Amino acid sequence: MKFTTVLIANRGEIALRVMYACRELGLRTVAVYSEADRDAPHVAYADAAYLLGPGPSSESYLNIPRLIEVAQQAGAGAVHPGYGFLAENAAFARAVAEAGMVFVGPPPEAMERMGGKTAARSEATAAGVPVVPGTLEALEDLGEIRRLAEEFGYPIAIKAVGGGGGRGLRVVRSPDEIADAFASARREAETAFNNGALYVEKYLPSPRHIEIQILADTHGNVVHLGERDCSVQRRHQKLIEEAPSPALSAELRAEMGAAAVRLAKSVDYVGAGTLEFLFQDGNYYFLEMNTRIQVEHTVTEMVYGVDLVKAQLRVAQGEVLWLNQADLVPRGHAIECRINAEDALHNFRPALGTVTTYREPTGLGVRVDSGVRPDYSIPQFYDSLLAKLVVWAETRPDAIARGLRALADYEIGGVITTIPFHRAALGHPVFAAGDLSVNFIAQHPELIETTRSFTPAPVEPGEGEEVSDPRSFTVEVNSRRFGVKVFGAGPALALATPAAKGGNGKRPLSKGKKASLGPKVDGVISPIQGRVTAVRAQAGQQVEAGQVLFIVEAMKMENEITAPHAGLIAEVRAEEGVTVEAGAVLATFGKE
């Protein structure tokens, strides 16, 4: 069971996080990468790195035979899956074991019992843990889904059996939404998890999302490390997590923790795992188990002082659990903000680009887990997470204040990120009061306007002009120093015009000058780069404003592209499977 070399079957910040833990334990690290990740930081940091294949995850990070081949070639004694990709894939865990290596995670049998959402619901019911009303098996029949919706009452949730992180989840509020929601959830689940099976459950309208962290060894010992409140979400995916939850008493924390431990023991679980619950009106309902390390494990580490990734590796080597439940008491408060490459002002749509400037905040109680650096180009094939900002303080108000300071100090240039949104969210009085639900963003549209106030206005260059990232200057006025950021054209702002000085084509912006992008086309434009996964438009079709005409997948999320106005489609220029650039014309309008 002992090993000296670990292959990390992942990318980005979690690959680096695992490598840090390995090095502290004296373990050699092996990175894997796709063509799109050749220059990624995790590749440079590892002791050895191996190419898997092309950029799409199906040809690289989801390619089990290739991963096993590389692990054996590298002499790895263990494989750490991170999160996402194959982290909850029992077939992968089994393949690793059959190849004579240690899978850093639960045994495949426990993964099969708890990793599948429908199977986990059955196990929870058997262990006496309350669940949300729903099905205990995957469904294929749309008629059966309609029948169940009538039984449970709308809204319902169509969810991926092998899913997590909100991917492969669609909320259905009426019968006529079922077919499209089912198809969309299946496509997204197949892309993210290589498993398109779906199930149905009752959708609770305004719950909190609270999860319990557990850790189990190979000797039957299990402890819990309290809860995380993950209620601030978009598209059913978490944006902000905190520990402990402002909604739980110590008694309820102990009760939920005991339920989580009971369920983990009943399936002979091993390693780190998270049991997710919906919490509403003082009641909790088991939702699913994530049989892996979580993105937000960081806040638990901060309040309990336990390195969960090192714990995973130690457990995988056969160590007896060294933690006692009675000693596991939370100290202080921690908050994590997921720094995603997304545009909150446009429904959190993915935002590709190249990171041109990158400066992390520092100071007491500030932690950044990052997978980017200056000049890093964000691939379109993977999720949008760039980094995680984690802050800790003795009290929740102090943690919020520290988070706001750290967010203001965090600089990422060249790419739109969620930093402005996080500043708006942490500064909102409802967040400060801790009165949260998964509908926090939807119920407070003013968040978007506040986000706008923290977002620099875009600068539109005139013909021949270039736009640079903000530049920082120190200006002294009357013996007082000020820090100033300039958003505008490139470094030659102060040059005279090229005709006068023989310059390089850059010149000061003229007030009111607009960018010239060529002749305007009356059509349907893709606001993002991505792969077209569905085409619902055809030439000669009369469409209404807001009608969904295309679906473009970027960063493992599906994005609906709608008609900007009513009209007659003259030409469809995109087809399923093609990759389009941001600004691409997908269809044009003609005269009616």
ABEGO torsion letter per residue (X at the ends): XBBABBBBBBBEAAAAAAAAAAAAAGBBBBBBBBAAAAABAAAAABABBBBAEBABAAABAABAAAAAAAAAAAGBABBBAEBEEAAABAAAAAAAAAAGBBBBEBBAAAAAAAABAAAAAAAAAAAGBBBBBEBABBBABAAAAAAAAAAAEOBBBBBBAABEGGBGBBBBABAAAAAAAAAAAAAAAAAAAGBABBBBBBBBABBBBBBBBBBBBAAGBBBBBEBBBAABBBGGBBABBBOBBAABBAAAAAAAAAAAAAAAAAAGBBEBBBBBBBBBGGBBBBABBBBBBBAAAAAAAAAAGBBAAAAAAAAAAGBBBABBAAABBBBEBBBBBBBBBBBAABGGBBBBEBBABBBBBBEBGBBBBBABBBGBBBBAABBABABBBBBBBABAAAAAAAAAAAAAABBBBGBBBAAAAAAAAAABAAAAAGBBBAAAAAABAAAAAAAAAABBBBBBBBBGBBBBBBBBBBBBBGGBBBBBBBBEBBAAAABBBAAAAGBAGBBBBBBGBBBBAEBBBBBBBBABBEBBABBABBBGBBBBBGBBABBBBBGGBBBBBBBABBEBBABBABBBGBBBBBGBBABBBBBX
